Amino acid sequence: MKNGDMSVKKKAKRPVLQVEKLEQLTSEKTWQAGKKQEQRKKEDAHREDTNRDNTNRSRSEMNQADYRTEACLESFVCAHCGKEIHPEGAGSNHRNHCPYCLYSLHVDETAGDRKAACYGKMEPIAVVSREDGDWSILHQCKLCGKLNLNRALADDNPILLTSLAVKPLASPPFPLGYLEQYLKE
């Protein structure tokens, strides 16, 4: 060997063990799957508790009042936006949806009977113009899909009502260019 030359032993590269990586990935996936399953169990338990509470509540409410013939003067907290709702200012004796977000709850099978066991959130999906000129809000239950009409009230959010009314104009069932062509004919 010459001065400065050193014999260097090259270390053999340790092959990356695919088995180790596979085991690591598998354990991470197992952990994530376990977390997801745990979350699903919690959600299912919560849903069952809510349904049980709602069933008990609906039974007790059925014994209290029949809102088909009596005015509903109870305050409630909106299940969607969380605001406290009072019946005053509604312009009706039957406040059945939130004036801020327009959501309702599926509590009635027929108007005012409080016999529904679903208690799902009723999403406002459209506005319907009635023969007398008043508007009604079309709600759809997010749990069971039931459709329901509720009269729009004096204190309802006018911006949300208007946005529901013009919603079909924002996405017509035909290309907008067709209108121009149609008008030229």
C-alpha positions as CSV (number, residue, x, y, z in Angstrom):
1,M,0.0,0.0,0.0
2,K,1.1,3.4,-0.8
3,N,1.1,6.3,1.6
4,G,-2.4,7.5,2.0
5,D,-4.0,4.4,0.6
6,M,-6.0,2.6,3.1
7,S,-7.7,-0.6,2.6
8,V,-11.4,0.1,3.2
9,K,-13.7,-2.7,3.7
10,K,-16.9,-2.0,2.1
11,K,-19.8,-2.8,4.3
12,A,-22.3,-4.9,2.6
13,K,-25.6,-3.0,2.3
14,R,-28.2,-4.4,4.5
15,P,-31.1,-5.3,2.3
16,V,-34.3,-3.4,3.3
17,L,-36.4,-5.9,4.8
18,Q,-39.7,-5.8,3.0
19,V,-41.2,-7.9,5.8
20,E,-40.4,-5.2,8.4
21,K,-42.1,-2.6,6.3
22,L,-45.0,-4.8,5.6
23,E,-45.4,-5.5,9.3
24,Q,-45.2,-1.8,10.1
25,L,-47.8,-0.9,7.5
26,T,-50.1,-3.8,8.6
27,S,-49.9,-2.7,12.2
28,E,-50.7,0.9,11.3
29,K,-53.6,-0.2,9.1
30,T,-54.9,-2.5,11.9
31,W,-54.6,0.4,14.4
32,Q,-56.5,2.8,12.0
33,A,-59.2,0.1,11.3
34,G,-59.6,-0.4,15.0
35,K,-60.0,3.3,15.6
36,K,-62.6,3.5,12.8
37,Q,-64.5,0.6,14.2
38,E,-64.4,2.1,17.7
39,Q,-65.7,5.4,16.3
40,R,-68.5,3.5,14.5
41,K,-69.5,1.8,17.7
42,K,-69.6,5.1,19.5
43,E,-71.8,6.6,16.8
44,D,-74.1,3.6,16.8
45,A,-74.4,3.7,20.6
46,H,-75.2,7.4,20.4
47,R,-77.8,6.9,17.7
48,E,-79.4,4.1,19.7
49,D,-79.4,6.3,22.9
50,T,-80.9,9.2,20.9
51,N,-83.6,7.0,19.3
52,R,-84.5,5.6,22.8
53,D,-84.6,9.1,24.3
54,N,-86.7,10.4,21.4
55,T,-89.1,7.5,21.6
56,N,-89.6,8.1,25.3
57,R,-89.8,11.8,24.7
58,S,-92.4,11.4,21.9
59,R,-94.5,9.2,24.2
60,S,-94.5,11.7,27.0
61,E,-95.2,14.6,24.6
62,M,-98.1,12.7,23.1
63,N,-99.7,12.6,26.5
64,Q,-99.2,16.3,27.0
65,A,-100.7,18.1,24.1
66,D,-102.3,17.7,20.7
67,Y,-101.0,20.5,18.5
68,R,-103.6,19.7,15.8
69,T,-106.1,21.6,17.9
70,E,-104.0,23.5,20.4
71,A,-101.5,26.3,19.9
72,C,-97.9,25.3,20.3
73,L,-96.4,28.0,22.5
74,E,-93.2,26.1,23.6
75,S,-89.7,27.3,23.0
76,F,-87.1,24.9,21.7
77,V,-83.4,24.8,20.7
78,C,-82.7,24.2,17.0
79,A,-81.1,20.8,16.4
80,H,-79.2,22.2,13.5
81,C,-77.9,25.6,14.4
82,G,-78.3,25.4,18.2
83,K,-80.2,28.7,18.6
84,E,-83.0,29.0,21.1
85,I,-86.3,29.6,19.3
86,H,-89.3,31.3,20.8
87,P,-92.8,31.3,19.3
88,E,-93.3,35.0,19.6
89,G,-93.0,37.0,16.3
90,A,-93.8,34.0,14.1
91,G,-97.2,35.3,13.0
92,S,-98.6,31.8,13.7
93,N,-99.5,29.7,16.7
94,H,-97.6,26.8,15.3
95,R,-93.8,27.5,15.1
96,N,-92.4,24.2,13.7
97,H,-89.0,25.2,12.2
98,C,-86.1,27.4,13.0
99,P,-86.4,31.0,11.6
100,Y,-82.6,31.3,11.3
101,C,-81.6,28.2,9.4
102,L,-85.1,26.9,8.4
103,Y,-84.4,23.4,9.7
104,S,-87.1,21.4,11.4
105,L,-87.4,18.1,13.3
106,H,-89.3,15.0,12.1
107,V,-91.7,14.8,15.1
108,D,-95.1,14.5,13.3
109,E,-96.6,11.8,11.1
110,T,-99.5,14.2,10.3
111,A,-99.3,17.9,11.2
112,G,-99.3,18.4,15.0
113,D,-99.8,14.8,16.1
114,R,-96.2,14.3,17.5
115,K,-96.3,10.6,16.7
116,A,-93.2,10.3,14.6
117,A,-90.5,8.1,16.2
118,C,-87.7,9.2,13.7
119,Y,-86.7,12.6,15.2
120,G,-84.4,13.2,12.2
121,K,-83.3,16.7,11.1
122,M,-85.6,18.0,8.4
123,E,-83.6,19.9,5.8
124,P,-85.2,22.8,3.9
125,I,-84.9,21.8,0.2
126,A,-87.4,24.1,-1.6
127,V,-90.0,26.8,-1.4
128,V,-93.6,26.2,-2.6
129,S,-96.0,29.0,-3.5
130,R,-99.5,28.2,-2.2
131,E,-102.8,29.2,-3.9
132,D,-103.3,32.0,-1.3
133,G,-99.9,33.5,-2.2
134,D,-98.2,32.3,1.0
135,W,-95.0,30.3,0.8
136,S,-94.4,26.9,2.3
137,I,-91.0,25.3,3.0
138,L,-90.5,21.8,1.7
139,H,-88.5,19.8,4.2
140,Q,-86.9,16.4,3.8
141,C,-85.9,14.2,6.7
142,K,-82.2,13.4,6.5
143,L,-82.8,10.0,8.3
144,C,-85.9,8.5,6.7
145,G,-86.4,10.8,3.6
146,K,-90.0,11.8,4.5
147,L,-91.2,15.1,2.8
148,N,-93.1,17.7,4.7
149,L,-94.5,21.2,4.0
150,N,-94.4,23.9,6.7
151,R,-95.8,27.4,6.2
152,A,-93.1,30.1,5.9
153,L,-93.6,32.4,8.9
154,A,-93.2,36.2,9.3
155,D,-89.8,36.0,11.1
156,D,-88.1,33.5,8.8
157,N,-84.8,34.4,7.3
158,P,-85.7,36.1,4.0
159,I,-82.3,35.5,2.4
160,L,-82.6,31.7,2.9
161,L,-86.2,31.7,1.7
162,T,-85.2,33.6,-1.4
163,S,-82.1,31.4,-2.1
164,L,-84.4,28.3,-1.9
165,A,-86.9,29.9,-4.3
166,V,-84.2,30.7,-6.9
167,K,-82.3,27.4,-6.5
168,P,-83.9,25.8,-9.6
169,L,-82.9,28.8,-11.7
170,A,-79.3,28.4,-10.8
171,S,-79.2,24.9,-12.4
172,P,-81.8,24.6,-15.1
173,P,-82.4,21.1,-16.7
174,F,-81.2,22.3,-20.0
175,P,-78.1,24.3,-21.3
176,L,-78.6,28.1,-21.0
177,G,-77.5,28.5,-24.6
178,Y,-80.8,26.7,-25.6
179,L,-82.8,29.8,-24.3
180,E,-81.1,32.1,-26.7
181,Q,-81.6,29.7,-29.6
182,Y,-85.3,29.2,-28.6
183,L,-85.9,33.0,-28.4
184,K,-84.4,33.5,-31.9
185,E,-86.9,31.0,-33.4
